[in-house]
Amino acid sequence: MVELAVTAVQRARTPALLCALIGLGGLFAGVTGPLLSNFIPLIVRDAIGEHRTAIGGVMAIDNVLLLLLVPWAGAASDRASARGRGRLNIVLGAFVLAAAGMALFPAAPTFGLGGVICAMVVLYTGINVQRSPFHALMADLVPSHYRSLANASVMFQMCVGAIVFLMLGKILGMRTAFLVAAGTVMAIVAVFGLALPRPAVSESQAAEATYRSLFDAVWSAIRGAVPGLRAIFVATLLQQLTFQTFTTWFALHGTERFGVRPEEVTTGFIAWAMGGLVGALPAGVIGVRLGRRNAMLLGFAMMVVSLLALDRVTELSHATVLLGLAAACWTLPMVNAYPLFVEPVPPASRGVLTSLFVLCMALGGGIGDPLNGALFDVAGGYRPMFLMMACYAMLAFLTVLFIPRGAGEASTG
């Protein structure tokens, strides 16, 4: 009886420990993403001047690489899983490449716009190669019931990393923050390599994990063959479009609208990260208790209200409070969208089909940066940024209504 009790306790504790380990993938995103969002738009503007559409085009390099690399990495991870090598090695290799890019980036502006673009290519290659294999690895390792909580751990640690490294960027400057970030990513590589368990080998043939699977999934989504699949793709696209509008343009919006120095705009990014930190774990719990679809609807509705309020404030100090609230609301769809999507996906195809999910987010960014740049050119400035974000969030809310009740919930897997 004692042995049975110990075994039961170990099984109960395992998901929590596993969720914490998986969350380090979010720490990787928190270490890299906010520094890039805070510094790169300003560096690109200094290199090419106030040509907003051109700035949007350069900033879309990330999404171009994502479109090229994510399908390849997803298919490669399925093949590696089928052959017994697993997805983890691809994730670790991509992390190492991203760390190298972070270490090299501080010197890139010395070589002008060409140096900045080369550094972006190296860094974003590492970031984008790991995206679909990491998400598929999470689905491989974490039982269905706990996936919203695992994704919440990813979001929570991403926000912790964002807060710490935005502060480092503000206090120590870009060069030191990027070097510390590179070291942190290498530490994550070490922990993943030593502590993360290896999932069971897929029983499928490696040949099944091909680009043809991706094209078939796209056609299936277009036709609406799987209930709710088309809606979740569109909602994911709009969700990313809303978020990337903030990450790409807020530094320029804040300096223009509030009349503050670029360093002070960091406060807004920290506020968003704090809101995500506070909202991430509750978003996972809400997804488990109320359902993933309901959590997404609640989040998008509250985002619309917060963003409309942000459009009316006139002081950065007032905006930071509302940014934190908007970010807390944003965690609800962000945490629950992927678990909802991946629920019916068989393990043998998780890599390539997760690529499709990630590509929807990439499309949101790829469309969003040039589109928003053109809209800002029409407006003659960055003033309508939050109003645009509110429109995107409202469209996402309406799209989620088309996901059938019960589709993608843990109990249906």
LINZI-V293244 format. One record per helix or strand of 3 or more residues. SS is the DSSP state (H for helix, E for strand). FROM is the first residue (numbers start at 1). TO is the last residue. If there is no record, write none. Layout:
SS,FROM,TO + SS,FROM,TO
This chain:
H,2,22 + H,24,48 + H,52,59 + H,61,82 + H,88,141 + H,144,172 + H,174,195 + H,206,208 + H,211,223 + H,229,257 + H,262,290 + H,292,310 + H,316,342 + H,347,379 + H,385,400 + H,410,412
